[in-house]
Amino acid sequence: MAVAIVVVCVVLAVLAFLLPRFSRHPERGTQRSLGAGTRVTGKAPGPLGRLFSKPFRSSSRAVSRSGSAGRRARWRMPF
């Protein structure tokens, strides 16, 4: 799963750099699927719910950061 998240982050960062406006839709789709995983695993009882949902939360945060970093880098370019 970690390799898949890294690949998604790299693809989103490149897409956000090359096509900033069109990178929002794939980012939101990824966020939606990771949010569903967080909701499902968060229903486990007690501390297990937090433990199981943590990888989904951190992956969601990484996807968001990579997309915004690509767009931010694009807007700082001189062309």
Beta strands, then each sheet from edge to edge (+ up, - down):
end
